[in-house]
Each structure stands twice: as C-alpha cells, then as structure tokens.
Amino acid sequence: MSITQRLQVPEGLNVLVTGGAAGIGAAIAAGFLETGARVYVCDIDAQALAAFQARHPGCLGAAADVGREDAAAQAVHEAARALGGLDVLVNNAGIAGPAGGIETLSVPDWEQTIQTNLNSQFYFLRHAIPYLKQSSRNPLIVAMSSVAGRLGYPLRTPYAASKWAIIGLMKSLAAELGPEGVRINAVLPGPVAGPRMDRVIAARAQALGLDDATVRTQYLDRISLRRMVSAEDIAAMVLFLATPAAVNVTGQAISVDGHVEYL
C-alpha cells in the first residue's frame, strides 16, 4: 500500500458520533460520510439532528441525552444494529459549563459539566467497546478533550477538570485495549471559531467585567498562530486517525489549536 493510499479513510466504516448534529461533531460526521462511511449520530438537540439529517440524508441517528447511562446504552446498541457493527466511536458530546470563580459555582452546574463531558464518555465506552473488539477494520476510539485538558483554565474549572480527566481515561484505556487491537486517542481542540466560542467569550467577559472584544483579543494573543481553528480542522485530524497511516497511533493527546500558549 502506497503512502497516499495509507492516507485514505477506508470506505464503509461503521461510525458512531456523539453530539454530532452541530459544531465539531457535525463536521466529523459529515467528513466520514464523504468517505463512504455508514454514520450514526446521536444528539440531545432533536431539531439540530433533524436539520443535519436533512442535509445528509444517508446519516442515521436519534436524539439522546448522553449524560444518561440508559440513553447511551440504547444509542450504542441501536447504532451497532443499524450499521452492522462498530469500527469507530467518536466521543464528542460536551458542554462549556459555567464560568466564574470556584466559590461562586453551584453544585448542580459542576455536576452537569462532569456528567455531560466525562461520565457520558464512560457510558459510551462501556457499551461500545465490546463491538469495537469485534471489528477487524483498525478499530478506533476518539475522545474529544480540549486544550483545557493540558493547561489550567482560570474561571472554567469544571470544564478543565472534565477535559483533564478524559486524558487520563484515554491513556489508561490505550494500555488496556491495545493488546486487543483497539486504539484510542484524544483530540484537543483550541478555541474553535463559531457560535459556541462566541458564548464562551461572552460568559468569560461577564465573569471578568470586560467587554467581549477585549476577551476575544486576549484569546487570540495567547495562540502562537494568532487565529482560532475551525471545526473542519478538528474533523480532519479525526479522519486521519481512522486511516491506515495512523494504525500505530494510540494513547496520544493530539492538540489542534494553533499552539495555545496559556489560557
């Protein structure tokens, strides 16, 4: 197999993407569909999911609250049944969580962030790994973390805690699943241009008592390339990990962030 062939995603992969109706998840799901993959998307936003499926009629999916173990189990088993197995799990679903000093945060806000960002990944892993072990097609798990999973993030401690924990989960599972041929890597996006980042900037500006434009400039000044990344940048890395070129890439925390120097 030539180098260029190794860089191509094999056709017909069975892919499950959580939180796949919008943003990074939608870019990942659309990217896999372009390669000829069979894709199942779950998302808590039924309206966004319907809109995504209208744009991509070949995509399967269902509304699901990823923070509920029973919903995660149902999504995994339904995806495996509908697709005919699983080759790739992209644990993408997550929320920004609250912004503010640790003493100002509410317990429900903390718990919701951990439930959605971290516990959901455990739920999907628990039910998807048996299917992935049965795959003979270079099975892959992608755990969506964040640049906040390698740097401290003042005023966003629930989010940062969940994203650091995902790295530990990934590293441990790489060792656990490697002997059975299942790979797992974490992708760490930097600030991603779009509506979600706009909301994050607005929340941080409010917490700091600054205007949005000032906080946006602060974010850019902390990135070596002085620009935000796109959802498609993240999707491209995920698709690379599904190619034969990445067959020996596992246990890695891969930043796609323009080199964020600090948060």
N, C-alpha and C positions, 0 to 999 in steps of 0.2 A: 504494500500500500504506500503510495507516494505521500509526501508531506501535505500537499494540497488536499488529497483525499482524506488524510487523517484530520484535517481541519473542518470537515463537513459533518454536520449532525446526521446520524443515520436516519433514514426515513422510517416512519411508522412507530416511533417510540410512544409508549403509553405514559402520559404525564399528568400529574395532579398538581395544581397550583392553588394555594390558599390565598384568600384576599386578592383574587385575580381579576376582579371586574374593573379596576381603575388603577391609575398610577403605575408603579413599578410592576405590580402583579399583572396588569393588563398588557404591558409591554412584553413581559416574559411569555405570557400565554400566546400572544399574537406572534411572537418570534418563533415559538415552537410550531404553531400552526403553519407558518410559512415553510417550515422544513418538511411538512407532510406528517407531523406527529398527530396522534389522537390525544386530545387535550380535554381534561375535566377541570372546571373552575368552580370553587365554592367561595361565597362572599356573603357577608351579613346584609349587604345592601341589595335587596331583590331588584330594585329599579335599575341600579347600575349594572347588575348582572344581565338583566333583560336587554339593556342597551348594548352591552358588549356582545351578547349572542346575536343580536340583530345585525351588528357589523361583521360578525364572524359566525355565519350560520352552521358551520361544521363543528363548533365548540359545544361540548356537553357541560352540564353544570347544575347546581342547585344552591339555593340560599341556605346558609348555615352560620350559626354563631360559633366561631372556632374556640371560644372560651368555655364551651360546654363539652365535656367528655363524650356524652352520648351523641351530640351532633357531629363531633369529629369522627367518632366510630362509624356512624351512618354514612358520612361523606366518603370515607376511605373505602368502605365495603361496596358502596354504590359505584364509586369510580372504578374500582377494580373489576366489578361485574360488567359495567357498561363498556369499559375499554378492553377487557380481556386480559387484565393483569396490570401491573405497575412496573415501570422501568425508572421513573424519575419522580421524586417528591420535592416540590419547592415549597418550603415552609416560609411563606412570605407575609402572612397576615400580621398586622400590628397597628398600634395606635401611638400617637405622640405623647399622651399622658399630660399631667398638669405641669405648669411652670410656677416656680416660687421657691422661697427658702424652705428648708426641710421642716421647720417648726410651723410653717403655715399650711402644709399639705394635709389633706384629710385622709383618714384610713381608707374609706371607700375608693378614692382616686388612686391611692397606692395599689390597693388590691386589684382594681380593674386593670391597671397597667401591667402588673405581673401576670394576671390571669390571661390577658389577651396576647401579650408579647412572648411570654415564656411558657406558661402552662399549656397553651394551645400547641406549641411545638412538641412538647412531650406527648400530648394526646394523639396527635397525628403520627408521630414516630412509633408509638406503641402499637398502633393498628396497621401501619403501612409496612413496617419492616418485614413481617412475615411474607408479604407479597414481593417485596424487593429481593429478598433472599432467593426467591424462585425465578427471578429474571436472569437470563443469560446474555443480556444486552448491556453490559457495563453499567450496572445499576448505580444510581446516584441520588444523594440527598443534598439539597442546598438549603442551608439555614440562613435566613436573612437576618443579619445583625446590623451594625451601623458603625460609623467612625466613632460614635459614642460608646462602642464596645472595646475601644482601645485607648480612649482618652477620658479624663474626667470631664464632667459636663455640669458646671455650676447652674443651679436653679432648675435642673432637669434630672434630679437624682433617680426617680422611679424608672424613667426611660433608660438612663445609663445603666442602672443595676440590672435591668432585664436584658439589655444587649450584651453586657459583660458575661452574664450567666449563660447566654447562648453560645459564646465562645467555649466556655468550659464544657458544656454539654456536647458540642461538636467534637472537641479534642478527645473527650472520653469515648465517644461512640466510634470515632475513627479507629481507635485501638481495638475496641470491642467487635466491630463489624468487619474490619479489614481481613481477617482470616477467612471470612465467608464471601469475600469479593465485593462487598458493598462499600462504596466510597461516600464520604460526607465532607463537605467544605462549607465554610461560612463566607458570605459576601458582605462587605462592609461599605455601604454607600456613604458618600459625603452628602452635603446639602444638595438636594435634588430640586431643580427649578420646577415650580408648579404651584397649584393652589394649596397643597398641604404645607409646603415650605412657607408660603405667604402667611398661613395661620400660625405656624410656629414662630415666625418673626414677630407677628403681632402680639402673641402671648408673651414672648420674652421682652418685647418693648414695654408692654404694660407692667411686667414684673420689675423692670429696671427703671421705670419712669422716663423712658426715652421715646422718641418718635420712631416709626417703622423704618424710615430711610436710614437713620443713623445705625440701627441694629443690622440692617441689610449690609451696609458698608463694613461693619465690624466682622460679619461672617466672611465676606469676600477678602478682607485684609488678612485673614487667618489661613487662606488657601494659597499655596505656592503658585498655582496657575491663575489665581485671581478670577476664577469662574466656577459656577456651580456645574454639576453633572446633570445629565438627562436620564430619564427612565430607560431610554434605549441603550445608554451606556451600560447600565446595570444588566439589562436583558442580554446584551452581547456577551458579557462575562459568564452569565449563567449558561447560555448556549454553548460557549466554548467548553465549559466543564462537562458538557454532555457529548463532546466529540471524542473520537479515538485518540486525539492528540493529548487529552487530559487523563488517559487511562490510569496513569500512576500519580495523579494529583489527588491527595486526600489528606484530611487533618489540617487544612490550611485556612487561615483567616485572611481573605484577599480584599484589600481596600480598593475601591473605585471612587476616588474622592478628589483628584487633582492635588493630592498631598495636603491634607488639612494638618496644620502645624500644632494648633491647640484650639480648644473650644471655650 
